[in-house]
Amino acid sequence: MDKQPAGGQHPRPTSRVVVDMVRAVRGWVVAVAGGVLLFGCYLGVSAETDPGRQLPYFASGGLGGLALVFLGSALLIADQIDAASKGRGRLDRQVDELHTLIVAAASAPVSSIPAAATEPAAGSHDDGSLFAVPAGRTYHRRTCEMIASKPAQPVDPDQIAARGLTPCTICEPKIDA
């Protein structure tokens, strides 16, 4: 029977780990080799005073060193792009999973929500009185979650009309006439 580690992923074979390590180092190795060639070119050119004798150092060490430095840089950039694309795939999967969970939660029947979540808190009862926040534009029931932690004050129908308050769309308060 195949055992999975705690993370839920299968362990990589040893050869794959070695390949990943070699890929991570190869760009640096190639770039450093190019730097060594450039340094050798500099030493060779600086030891010669005749431009005719400097040209072979420049052609072999200088151009070859530059090519290796550029190649090493390209390999490093390619590794970064590859790592970013792998991370991007993981992010895409996580977004898809989150979307699936949100859709499932939105389509869940209301009866699956615990009764405690839909009932007012203990000790608070709705006696029909209406409340509004001093600078607010809506009026609410006493048990409305929109004014739970705000300094709401009782209002009567005359104050509601005078201030031009509209009913809350969450608690849908009714004015008793």
C-alpha positions in Angstrom: 0.0 0.0 0.0 1.3 3.5 -0.9 1.7 5.8 2.1 1.4 9.6 1.5 3.4 12.1 3.6 1.6 14.6 5.8 1.6 17.3 3.0 -0.5 15.1 0.7 2.1 15.0 -2.0 4.1 12.0 -3.2 7.9 12.3 -2.5 10.1 13.0 -5.4 12.4 10.3 -6.6 16.1 11.0 -5.8 17.0 11.4 -9.4 14.5 14.2 -9.8 15.9 16.0 -6.7 19.4 15.8 -8.3 18.1 17.2 -11.6 16.5 20.1 -9.8 19.7 20.9 -7.9 21.8 20.8 -11.1 19.3 23.1 -12.9 19.5 25.6 -10.0 23.3 25.7 -10.2 24.0 25.4 -13.9 23.4 29.1 -14.7 25.8 30.2 -12.1 28.4 27.7 -13.2 28.2 28.8 -16.8 28.3 32.5 -15.9 31.3 32.1 -13.6 33.1 30.1 -16.3 32.5 33.1 -18.6 33.9 35.4 -16.0 37.0 33.3 -15.7 37.5 33.4 -19.4 37.1 37.2 -19.4 39.6 37.5 -16.6 42.0 35.3 -18.5 41.5 37.5 -21.6 42.3 40.6 -19.5 45.4 39.1 -18.1 46.6 38.0 -21.6 45.8 41.3 -23.3 47.4 43.3 -20.5 50.7 41.3 -20.7 51.0 42.1 -24.5 51.8 45.5 -25.9 51.4 44.5 -29.5 47.8 44.7 -30.7 48.4 41.8 -33.1 49.2 39.6 -30.1 46.3 40.9 -28.1 43.7 39.9 -30.8 43.8 36.1 -30.1 43.2 36.7 -26.4 40.3 39.0 -27.2 38.8 36.6 -29.8 39.1 33.4 -27.7 38.7 34.6 -24.1 36.8 37.8 -24.5 34.1 36.8 -27.0 33.8 33.3 -25.5 33.6 34.7 -22.0 30.9 37.2 -23.0 29.0 34.4 -24.6 29.2 32.2 -21.5 28.1 35.1 -19.2 25.1 35.8 -21.5 24.2 32.1 -21.7 24.5 31.7 -17.8 22.3 34.7 -17.4 19.7 33.3 -19.8 19.7 30.0 -17.9 19.2 31.8 -14.6 16.3 33.8 -16.1 14.8 30.6 -17.6 14.9 28.9 -14.2 13.2 31.9 -12.6 10.5 31.8 -15.3 10.0 28.1 -14.9 9.7 28.4 -11.1 7.3 31.3 -11.4 5.1 29.3 -13.9 5.0 26.3 -11.5 4.0 28.7 -8.7 1.4 30.2 -11.0 -0.1 26.8 -11.7 -0.4 26.2 -7.9 -2.0 29.6 -7.4 -4.5 28.8 -10.2 -5.5 25.5 -8.6 -6.0 27.3 -5.2 -8.2 29.9 -6.8 -10.2 27.2 -8.5 -10.6 25.3 -5.3 -11.7 28.6 -3.5 -14.2 29.3 -6.2 -15.6 25.8 -5.9 -16.0 26.3 -2.1 -17.7 29.7 -2.5 -20.1 28.3 -5.1 -20.9 25.4 -2.9 -21.5 27.6 0.1 -23.7 30.0 -1.9 -25.8 27.2 -3.2 -26.1 25.4 0.2 -29.7 25.4 1.5 -30.5 27.9 4.2 -31.6 25.1 6.5 -28.0 23.9 6.7 -27.0 27.2 8.5 -27.1 26.6 12.3 -30.1 28.2 14.0 -27.8 30.0 16.4 -26.3 32.0 13.5 -29.6 33.4 12.4 -31.2 34.1 15.8 -30.5 37.3 17.8 -28.0 37.1 20.6 -29.2 36.0 24.0 -30.5 38.9 26.1 -31.5 41.0 23.0 -35.0 40.9 21.9 -36.8 42.8 19.1 -39.6 44.9 20.7 -40.3 46.8 17.5 -38.3 49.9 18.4 -36.2 51.5 15.7 -32.7 52.8 15.9 -30.4 54.9 13.8 -26.7 55.9 14.0 -26.5 59.8 14.5 -24.8 60.4 11.1 -26.4 57.4 9.4 -28.9 57.4 6.5 -30.8 54.2 7.4 -32.9 53.0 10.4 -32.7 49.5 11.9 -34.3 47.1 14.3 -32.7 46.7 17.7 -31.2 43.3 16.8 -29.7 44.4 13.4 -26.1 43.3 13.0 -25.3 46.6 11.1 -25.6 48.6 14.3 -24.3 46.0 16.8 -21.1 47.9 17.7 -22.2 51.4 16.8 -23.7 54.2 19.0 -27.3 53.8 17.7 -30.0 55.9 19.3 -33.8 55.2 19.3 -35.8 57.1 16.6 -39.5 57.5 16.1 -41.4 57.8 12.8 -41.3 61.6 13.0 -37.5 61.7 13.3 -37.2 59.1 10.5 -39.3 61.3 8.2 -37.5 64.5 9.3 -34.0 63.0 8.7 -35.1 61.3 5.4 -33.9 57.9 6.7 -34.5 54.8 4.6 -35.1 51.2 6.0 -32.1 48.9 6.3 -32.0 46.2 3.6 -30.6 43.7 6.1 -33.1 43.8 9.0 -36.0 45.3 7.0 -37.6 47.3 9.8 -41.3 48.2 9.6 -42.7 51.5 11.0 -45.7 50.8 13.2 -48.4 53.4 12.4 
